[in-house]
Amino acid sequence: MNRPFPKDFLWGVATSAAQIEGGAWADGKGESIWDRFCRIPGKVKNGDRLDVACDHYHLFSQDVRLLKELQVNTYRFSVSWPRIFPAGAGSPNQKGLDFYKRLIEACLENGIQPSLTIYHWDLPQALQDKGGWVNRDMVDYFLEYALTLFRELGDVVSMWTTHNEPWVISYLGYGNGIHAPGYANVPLFLKVAHHLLLSHGKTVKAFRNDGPKDGKVGLTLNMSPCYPVDEQAENKQAARIYDGFLNRWFIDPVVKGAYPQDMTALYERTLPIPFDYIQEEDMQMINEPIDFIGINYYSPTTLRADPLADGPFPFLGVEPVATSGPVTDMGEGWEINPDGLKDLLLRLHRDYQGLPIYVHENGAAYDDQVEADGSIQDRKRIQYLRSHILACQEALQAGVPLKGYYVWSLMDNFEWAFGYDKRFGIVHVDFETLKRTPKQSFYWYRQLIRQQGVVPDISI
C-alpha cells in the first residue's frame, strides 16, 4: 500500500568528493590515487580526469541552493582525504577544512542534515607510495585523518560513515585492477579488505571517545542479493559463495565478529593464502558496535556454478549470469529489479540483529537528452526510483528498521572508470559550461518528499 513514511524518515541525495569537487590542485590539495590513475592511458574512458569535474569546490553554494529547492532534509557527501592531508599525514590543510566548514554551514542554514563519509576511494597518492591499503600502517593514518575530522567538524556533523564500499576499494582496486590504484592480485584483495575493516573498527572505537557526543557512526556496503540461475544444488551453492564474496565477507566481521568460515576455507583452498596478517585482537576491534549500516543497492546478481573455473572468478568457481530483464544504461549486470532491494532489506533485518538501515545509494544511469525547451524528461529514471522506493515501503511495512533513503546522485558526475560517459544525476551537468539543470526526476523526487514518501505517479 502506498502510504506515508515515518515523519522522522530522512530523504536525501548522495555525492562523493572525487566525483564532483574538481579543484584538483586548489588551495593546497594533494594528489589522490584517482588523480594519478586518470593519467594512465586506457584506464578511464575518453581519458577523462578529475581536475574540474562539476567544480563543486567553487560552485558549492549553487549546489546547496539546489538541495534547498529539492527540499531534502539530509545530504550525504564525502571529504577528500588529500584535501585535508595533501601529503597523507602531518599537519592538516586549513584551507581544505575551511571548505567543508562552509559547505556544512550552508547545509545547516537551509535545514539540511549533513551525512559525512570519511573515505570514498580518493586515497592520497603519498600514502599509496607507501603501499596503500596493503600496508597495515594505513590503519593508523586513517585513524589520524578521522580524528582530525571529528575534532574540526564534530560540532556540526552528527552522522558519520567510515568507509564507502570496502568491497569496491579492495577488489576493484587491488584484486582485478579496474579501479585505482590498479593492482590485479586477488590475494591482496583480502589483505586490503582486512585493513579497511580494521581501520573502520578503530575509528568507531575512537568515535565513542572523541566524536560528537550524540553522533552516530556506521559503515556503507555495496550489497546485492545473490540468486541461483535455477534450483539445481550446484547453482544454489554458487549463489551462496558469491554472497560470501560480495556481502558476508564485509558485514559478518563488523556485526558478528568473524569472517564467514565457508569463505575462509574456500580461499585457503583455491588461492591459497595464509591469513597471517590477521592479528590476535583484530576481530574484536572490527566488531566494535555500530549505530547503523548503510547499503548501496543497484541490482541483484544471478549466479551459476563454473565447474571449469574459467570464468571471471576462477578462485570462486562461480559465474554471474545475464538475465533477460531490463537494464539501465550501465549495461549487462545492472538489471532493474526493485524486488532485489526489498529482499536485501528483509535479509539484513533477519540476519543482522535488526540494525538500523539507510539506503545510502540507489539510482540509475541513462543517456539523458536535453529537449529543445531545455528540459530533461528522464521518465526511465523516475520509473526506476519510483519502483525502488515502493520496495522500501514494503520493507518498512514488514518491520525493517529503515531510517533513510538517498538517491545517487544529486548531479551527473565523474563515474570512475566510465569517466563522464554515464549520467546518474537528477540534475544535469553540462561538462563544458558546468551549467546545472534539474531533470524531471528532480521535480518528481521533490513531490515525493513533500508528500512524506507517498509515491507520486510518473507524471507530476
C-alpha positions in Angstrom: 0.0 0.0 0.0 1.3 3.5 -1.0 1.3 5.2 2.4 3.5 7.9 4.1 6.9 7.1 5.5 7.6 7.9 9.2 7.8 11.6 10.0 11.5 11.3 11.0 12.5 9.4 7.8 15.5 11.0 6.1 15.2 11.9 2.4 18.4 12.8 0.7 20.8 12.7 -2.2 24.4 11.5 -2.3 27.7 12.5 -3.9 31.4 11.9 -3.3 34.2 14.4 -3.2 36.3 13.0 -6.1 33.4 12.7 -8.4 32.1 16.3 -8.1 34.6 18.7 -6.5 37.2 19.4 -9.1 39.7 21.9 -7.8 42.2 19.0 -8.0 45.1 21.3 -7.2 43.3 24.2 -5.5 44.3 25.6 -2.1 47.0 23.1 -1.4 45.1 19.8 -2.2 47.4 16.9 -2.8 47.3 14.3 -5.5 45.0 11.3 -5.0 45.3 7.8 -6.4 42.5 8.7 -8.8 44.3 11.9 -10.0 47.2 9.6 -10.8 45.1 6.7 -12.2 43.3 9.0 -14.7 46.6 9.9 -16.2 47.4 6.3 -17.1 46.4 5.7 -20.7 43.4 3.4 -21.2 42.3 3.3 -17.5 39.4 5.8 -17.7 37.1 6.2 -20.7 38.0 9.0 -23.1 41.0 9.8 -20.9 38.7 11.8 -18.6 40.1 13.4 -15.5 39.0 14.8 -12.1 40.7 18.2 -12.5 37.4 20.1 -12.9 34.6 17.5 -12.6 31.5 19.5 -11.6 33.6 22.2 -9.9 31.6 21.8 -6.8 34.6 23.1 -4.9 33.9 26.6 -6.3 30.2 26.2 -7.0 29.0 24.6 -3.8 26.7 27.5 -2.9 24.9 26.9 -6.1 24.6 23.2 -5.3 23.3 23.8 -1.8 20.6 26.0 -3.4 19.6 23.0 -5.5 19.4 20.9 -2.3 17.2 23.5 -0.8 15.0 23.6 -3.8 14.7 19.8 -3.8 13.6 20.0 -0.1 15.8 17.1 1.0 16.4 17.0 4.8 19.8 15.4 4.5 22.8 15.4 2.2 25.4 12.6 2.0 28.9 13.7 0.8 32.4 12.7 1.4 35.6 14.5 2.4 38.6 14.4 0.2 41.5 13.0 2.2 44.2 14.6 0.1 42.4 18.0 0.5 42.9 17.6 4.3 46.3 15.9 4.3 48.0 16.7 1.0 51.0 14.5 2.0 48.8 11.9 3.6 49.7 12.9 7.2 51.3 15.6 9.2 49.6 19.0 9.7 46.1 19.3 8.2 45.5 21.8 5.4 43.3 24.5 6.9 42.0 25.7 3.6 40.7 22.3 2.9 39.0 22.1 6.3 37.5 25.5 5.8 35.9 24.4 2.5 33.9 21.7 4.3 33.0 24.0 7.2 31.5 26.4 4.6 29.6 23.6 2.9 28.3 22.2 6.1 27.3 25.6 7.4 25.4 26.3 4.2 23.5 23.0 4.6 22.6 23.6 8.2 21.4 27.1 7.4 18.9 25.5 4.9 17.7 22.8 7.3 19.7 20.0 5.6 21.4 17.5 7.9 25.0 16.6 6.7 25.8 12.9 6.5 29.6 12.7 6.1 31.6 9.8 4.6 35.2 9.9 5.7 36.6 7.8 2.9 35.1 7.4 -0.6 38.1 6.0 -2.5 40.4 9.0 -3.0 43.5 7.9 -1.0 46.4 10.4 -1.0 48.9 9.3 -3.6 51.6 9.9 -1.0 50.2 7.1 1.1 49.8 4.8 -1.9 53.5 5.3 -2.4 53.9 3.7 1.0 52.0 0.7 -0.1 48.4 2.0 0.2 45.9 -0.3 1.9 48.2 -3.3 1.6 50.3 -1.6 4.3 48.9 -2.1 7.8 50.2 1.3 8.8 47.3 2.7 6.7 45.0 1.9 9.6 46.7 4.4 11.8 47.0 7.0 9.0 43.2 6.7 8.5 42.6 7.0 12.2 44.6 10.2 12.4 42.6 11.6 9.5 39.3 10.6 11.0 40.2 12.1 14.4 41.1 15.4 12.7 37.6 15.4 11.1 36.0 14.6 14.5 37.8 17.5 16.1 37.2 20.0 13.4 33.7 19.1 12.2 32.2 17.1 15.1 30.3 20.1 16.4 28.3 20.4 13.2 28.1 16.9 11.9 26.3 14.1 13.7 26.0 11.4 11.0 29.3 9.7 10.1 30.3 6.8 7.8 33.8 5.4 7.9 34.1 3.8 4.5 32.1 3.7 1.4 32.0 0.2 -0.3 35.1 -1.6 1.0 34.5 -4.4 -1.5 35.0 -1.9 -4.4 38.1 -0.4 -2.8 39.7 -3.8 -2.1 38.5 -6.0 -5.1 38.2 -3.5 -7.9 41.3 -1.5 -6.7 43.6 -4.4 -5.7 42.0 -7.7 -6.9 41.3 -7.0 -10.5 42.6 -3.5 -11.0 39.9 -1.7 -12.9 39.9 1.0 -10.3 42.7 2.9 -8.7 45.4 2.1 -7.7 45.1 -0.6 -10.5 46.6 -3.7 -8.9 45.5 -7.1 -10.2 46.3 -9.5 -7.4 43.4 -11.4 -5.8 45.2 -12.4 -2.6 45.9 -8.7 -2.0 42.2 -8.0 -2.1 41.7 -10.0 1.1 44.5 -8.3 2.9 43.3 -4.8 1.8 39.8 -5.7 2.9 41.0 -6.6 6.3 43.0 -3.4 6.8 39.9 -1.4 5.7 37.7 -3.1 8.2 40.3 -2.8 10.9 40.6 0.9 10.2 36.8 1.1 10.4 36.7 -0.6 13.8 39.5 1.5 15.3 37.7 4.6 14.1 34.4 3.6 15.6 36.1 2.9 18.9 37.8 6.4 18.8 34.4 7.9 17.8 32.9 6.9 21.1 35.6 8.9 22.9 36.4 11.7 20.6 33.4 12.0 18.2 30.3 14.1 18.7 28.5 13.3 21.9 25.2 12.4 20.3 26.6 11.4 17.0 26.1 8.2 15.1 28.7 6.2 13.1 28.3 3.3 10.7 29.7 1.7 7.5 28.3 1.7 4.0 28.5 -1.5 1.9 27.6 -2.2 -1.7 25.3 -5.2 -1.4 23.4 -7.4 -3.8 21.1 -10.3 -3.2 22.5 -13.3 -4.9 20.1 -15.6 -6.7 20.8 -19.0 -8.3 20.0 -19.3 -12.0 17.8 -22.3 -11.2 17.1 -24.7 -8.3 20.0 -27.1 -9.0 22.1 -27.7 -5.9 25.4 -26.6 -7.5 23.8 -23.3 -8.6 22.3 -22.6 -5.2 25.8 -23.2 -3.8 27.2 -20.8 -6.4 24.8 -18.1 -5.2 25.9 -18.8 -1.6 29.6 -18.5 -2.5 29.1 -15.2 -4.3 27.1 -13.9 -1.4 30.1 -14.7 0.8 32.5 -12.9 -1.6 30.4 -9.8 -2.0 28.3 -9.4 1.1 29.1 -11.7 4.1 32.9 -11.1 3.9 32.3 -7.5 4.8 29.2 -7.4 7.0 29.9 -10.5 9.1 33.1 -9.3 10.8 31.6 -6.0 11.6 28.3 -7.3 13.1 29.2 -10.9 14.1 32.9 -10.6 14.8 34.2 -13.2 12.4 34.8 -13.8 8.7 32.4 -16.5 7.3 34.0 -19.9 7.8 32.9 -21.3 4.4 34.6 -18.5 2.6 37.8 -18.7 4.7 38.0 -22.4 3.8 37.4 -21.7 0.1 40.0 -19.0 -0.1 42.6 -21.2 1.7 41.8 -24.0 -0.8 41.7 -22.0 -4.1 44.1 -19.2 -3.8 45.8 -20.4 -1.5 46.5 -17.7 1.0 47.8 -17.5 4.6 45.8 -15.3 6.8 48.8 -14.4 8.9 48.1 -10.6 8.6 45.2 -11.1 11.0 46.4 -10.3 14.5 45.0 -11.5 17.8 42.8 -8.6 18.7 41.8 -7.6 15.2 38.4 -9.2 15.0 37.3 -7.8 18.3 38.3 -4.3 17.1 36.4 -4.8 13.8 33.4 -5.9 15.8 33.1 -2.5 17.6 29.3 -1.9 17.8 28.0 0.5 15.1 24.9 2.6 15.1 23.7 1.8 11.6 24.5 0.1 8.4 24.4 1.9 5.1 23.7 -0.1 1.9 24.2 0.9 -1.7 21.9 -1.1 -4.0 21.6 -1.0 -7.8 20.9 -4.6 -9.0 20.7 -8.2 -7.9 23.2 -10.8 -9.1 22.2 -14.2 -10.7 24.8 -17.0 -10.4 25.6 -20.4 -11.8 28.4 -22.8 -11.0 31.5 -22.6 -13.1 33.0 -26.2 -12.8 35.9 -25.4 -15.2 36.7 -22.3 -13.1 37.4 -20.4 -16.4 35.0 -17.5 -15.8 35.8 -14.1 -14.2 36.1 -15.6 -10.7 38.1 -18.8 -11.1 39.0 -18.7 -7.4 35.3 -18.9 -6.6 34.1 -21.4 -9.2 31.0 -19.3 -10.0 29.9 -17.2 -12.8 27.4 -14.3 -13.0 24.6 -14.8 -15.5 22.9 -12.1 -17.5 19.1 -12.3 -17.2 16.5 -11.3 -19.7 15.3 -8.5 -17.5 15.7 -4.8 -18.4 18.9 -3.0 -17.6 20.0 0.6 -17.1 22.4 2.3 -19.5 25.2 0.8 -17.4 24.5 -2.4 -19.4 24.8 -6.1 -18.6 24.9 -6.8 -14.8 22.8 -3.7 -14.0 19.4 -5.4 -14.0 16.4 -3.3 -12.9 14.9 -5.3 -10.1 13.3 -3.5 -7.2 12.3 -6.8 -5.5 16.1 -7.3 -5.0 16.2 -4.2 -2.8 13.2 -5.5 -0.7 14.8 -8.9 -0.4 18.1 -7.4 0.7 16.4 -5.2 3.3 14.4 -8.1 4.7 17.5 -10.3 4.8 19.6 -7.7 6.6 16.8 -7.3 9.2 16.6 -11.0 9.7 20.3 -11.9 9.8 21.9 -8.9 11.4 20.1 -8.2 14.6 17.7 -5.5 13.4 20.4 -3.0 12.9 19.1 0.4 11.7 19.5 0.7 7.9 19.9 3.5 5.5 19.8 3.1 1.7 22.8 5.3 1.1 22.8 5.0 -2.7 20.1 3.9 -5.2 19.8 5.3 -8.7 20.2 4.7 -12.4 22.3 5.9 -15.3 20.5 6.8 -18.5 21.5 8.7 -21.7 19.5 11.8 -20.8 18.7 14.1 -23.7 18.2 17.9 -23.4 15.0 18.8 -25.2 14.6 21.9 -27.4 13.0 23.8 -24.5 15.9 22.9 -22.2 14.1 20.3 -20.1 15.3 16.7 -19.5 12.4 14.2 -19.5 14.1 11.3 -17.8 11.0 9.1 -17.3 13.0 5.9 -17.1 14.9 7.2 -14.1 11.6 8.2 -12.5 10.3 4.7 -13.0 13.4 3.2 -11.5 13.3 5.4 -8.4 9.5 5.0 -8.0 9.7 1.2 -8.1 12.6 1.1 -5.6 11.0 3.5 -3.2 7.9 1.4 -3.3 10.1 -1.6 -2.4 11.4 0.4 0.6 7.8 1.0 1.6 7.1 -2.7 1.5 10.2 -3.5 3.6 9.2 -0.9 6.2 5.7 -2.3 6.5 7.3 -5.7 7.0 9.2 -4.4 10.1 12.6 -3.4 8.6 14.1 -0.6 10.6 14.8 1.6 7.5 15.6 5.1 8.5 16.5 6.9 5.3 16.9 6.8 1.6 19.4 8.7 -0.6 19.3 9.0 -4.4 22.5 8.5 -6.3 23.2 11.1 -7.3 22.4 14.8 -6.9 24.2 15.6 -10.2 25.8 14.0 -13.2 29.5 13.5 -12.3 32.7 11.6 -12.9 31.7 7.9 -12.8 35.1 6.4 -12.1 36.4 4.2 -14.9 33.5 5.3 -17.1 34.6 8.9 -16.9 31.8 11.4 -17.7 30.1 8.9 -20.0 27.4 7.7 -17.6 24.8 10.1 -16.1 23.3 9.1 -12.7 22.2 12.6 -11.6 18.8 14.1 -11.1 20.5 17.3 -12.0 22.0 17.5 -15.5 25.5 19.0 -15.8 26.9 20.4 -19.0 30.6 19.5 -18.5 31.7 22.2 -20.9 29.8 25.1 -19.2 29.1 23.5 -15.8 25.5 24.6 -16.1 23.2 22.7 -13.8 19.7 21.8 -15.0 17.2 19.9 -12.8 15.8 16.9 -14.6 12.1 15.8 -14.4 13.2 13.2 -11.8 14.4 16.1 -9.6 10.8 17.6 -9.5 9.3 14.1 -9.1 11.5 13.4 -6.1 10.7 16.8 -4.6 7.0 16.0 -4.9 7.6 12.6 -3.1 9.4 14.4 -0.3 6.5 17.0 0.0 4.1 14.0 0.3 6.2 12.4 3.1 7.0 9.5 0.9 3.6 8.9 -0.7 5.0 7.9 -4.1 3.7 10.0 -7.0 2.8 8.7 -10.4 5.4 9.1 -13.1 3.7 12.2 -14.4 3.6 15.1 -12.0 
